[in-house]
Amino acid sequence: MAVSGKTITGQTGRIYVWEIPVRLTHWINVLAIVVLSFTGYYIGNPYVSASPREWFGAYFMGTIRFVHFTAAYIFIGSIALRTYWGFIGGNQWASWRALIPFITPEGRGKLKHALQYYTFLRREPPVILGHNALAGFTYALIVLLYFLQIFTGGALYGTVEPGSFWWTLTHWVFNIVSLQHLRLIHHLIMWFLIAFALQHVYSAFLVDVEEANGLLSSIFSGWKFIIPDKHRKDKAE
């Protein structure tokens, strides 16, 4: 069964929405951000002391930094793959266009609908197979934060590796902000991403219940379901 548009009306069935690269990068990002958050917070605030008498104690901070940098490169690779898939390889639901719905009148209408739903001004959720307009726009901001986090992290890494790729790429930023301010930006983005993750999980559960289209399972299987319009009306009533 093929669906030409993102808005579903008068159709039922099962649709393969999230392809393997989308699901793979989603879960890689989840794991990488968890590891990066724990190790990054420790690097900035070492709240545990390892005894030098332990086998791991003499180079404990170095080990934490190694784990942090390894997770960072995995995260960068995942973002690169998802970016490629959004511009070149993916289907319509993975496209970069889903992240900027405001460029068309139809998209702005869907954005208004989603905003009204999330602010309790409208009872029925937008019937969309992929990301609804507000979610897509939010993910665009998150992607920008991903790139900013990668850039600031690379700049911080470059300060301890002068002459490296990261130093060559980012050294100019220290003409604009100080090293300590860059650390602060990097740290604040971490907390913002953690807050977003909590909201993201809540919204996923909410929309899964409201739309009844298999949203939560789709990030594992890739499949979403179109339910009959009559069922939606009965539920709304």
N, C-alpha and C positions, 0 to 999 in steps of 0.2 A: 504494500500500500504506500503510495507516495503522497506527500502533502507539499503543495507549492509554496504556501505562505506560512507565516509564524502564528497567525491567529487562526484558531480552529472553530468552525461553525458547522453544525449539522453533520458531523462525521464521528465515527467511532473506530476503535482499533488500537493497534500497538505500533509505535513508531520508534525506530532506532535513532535516538537524538544525540547522545553523547558517545562519540567514537573513542577508541582505545587511547589515543594520545591525550584527549581531553581528560579522561578519567585518570590516566596514569600520572599526568602532571599535577592534577588536583591533589592526589594523595602524596606524591613526592613533596609538593609544597607544604602540605600539612605537617608531615614528619620533619622536614627541614626547618620549618619555622619553630616547631617545638624545640628541636635540638639547639637551634640558633638562639632562641630566647633564653633557655636555661644557661647555656654556656656563655652567651653574651652578657647576661646579668652578672654571672660569676666573675667574668673578666673585669667588669666595671666595679664590682663590689664583692671581693672574695670573702664570703661569709663562712667558709669552711677552711680550717687549717689542716694540712696533711703533715704528719710527723715525718721528718727526714729519715727516721729509722725504718719507716715502711719502704717497701721496694718501689712504690710509686711516688713516695713523698718528695724525693729530690727534684723531680721535674713535673710536679702536679699541675702547676699553672701552664707549663708548656704543653702538657697533654690536653688540657682544656682548650687552649688556643688552637692546637692542631685539629681537634674535633670540630671546633667552631669554623675554621677555615675550610675544612673538608666539606662540612655541611653547606657552607656558603657556595662553594664551587658546584656542588650538586644542585643547589637552588638556582644558580645562574644557568646551568644546563637545562633545567626544567623550564625556566622562563623563556629561554631561547627557543626550545621546542614548541612551547605553547604559542609564542609569538609567530613562529613560522606557520603553525597550523591555523592561526587566526587570519593570516594574510594569504596563504597559498594552498595549504593542504586540506583544510577542514570543510565540513558541510556548512549549510546556511546558519545553523544554530551556534557554530563555533566561530563564526566570522567576526572580525573586528567591528563590523557595522552594528552588531548587537550592543556594542559598548557606547555608541553615540546616537541614541534614538532621537535626539532633539534636532537633528539636521533636516528632518522632513516633517510636514504638518501631521501626517499619520503617526509618526513617532512621538511627536509632542503630545498628541491626544492620548496615546497609550501611557506616556509618562505621567500625565495628569491623572488618568484613571488609577494607576498604581499608587501614586502619591495620596490620592483620596482614600484608597483602600487602607494603606498603612497608617493613615492619620484618623481612621474610624469615621470618615465622612462618606464612605461608600461600603455597602455590605458585601457585594459580590467581588471576588478577586478577578483580575484580568485573566482571560483564558488564553494562555500562551504556552506553546510547547517548550520553547527554549527559556532564556532569561526574560522576565518581564522588563519593561522599559526602565523602571527605577532601579531594579537590581543590576541591569546591564550598565547603567550610568554609574552606579556605585562601584561596580567592579572596575570600571575604567579608572576611577580615582585610586582604587587599591593597586592597580597595575602601575600607575604613576608612582605610588609610594614604594612598590617593589623596586622599581628602577632607581628611585632616589636612595633607597636603603642599600642597594648594591653599589651605587656610586659613592655614598658616604663611607660605607664599609671598605671599599677599595682604596679610598683616599686615606683612611686611617691605617690600613695595611701598608700603603705606600710609604708612610712616614718611617716605618722600621725596615723598609727595603728600598733605599734610595737607588734610583737608576732602574728599578723594575718596571714592568709594564704598567702596573697600577700607579706608580709615582709619575711616570711620563704622561699618563692619561688624566690624572687628577690634580697634579701639584698646583695648577693655577688657581684652584678653588681657595687656597690659603691666602690669596691676595684679597679675598672677599670676606671670608669668615676665619676666625681663629680656630686652632686645633680643638680647644675646649668646647667652643660652640658647635663644632662639627660632631664631637662626641655626644653632646646634648641632643642634637637633631637625630642622630642615629638611635639614641636611647629612647627618645619620645616616639619615634616611628614604631619601634618595637611595641611599646605599650598601646599605641593606636591600633596596630594589627591584632594584638591580643583582644582588645575590646571589640574589634570588628568580628573576630572569630566567634566570640560569644554571641553576638547579635546574629551572625550568619547561621549558627546552629539553631537558635530560637526561631528565626524566620523560616528555615527549612522545615522544621516540625510544623509550624503554623500553616504554611502554604500547602504542605503535604496533606494535612487534615482538611483544609478548605477546598483544595482543588481535587483531591482524591484521584490523582493521576500517577502515583508511584514516584513522586519526586525524590524521596529519600533513597529508595532502592535503585533509582536510575543512575546515581553516581557510582554504583557498583556494577550494574548490569548494562547500562547504556539505554535501556528501553523505558519509554514513558507511555502512558495510556490516555486515550481520548474517551471520555465518558459521555453518554448520551446527554443532549441538552435537557431532556425531560428530567433526568436525574438531578441536574443542577438546579432546575426550577423547584423541584420537590424539596431539595435540601435547603434552598433559600427560604422557602415558605415555612 
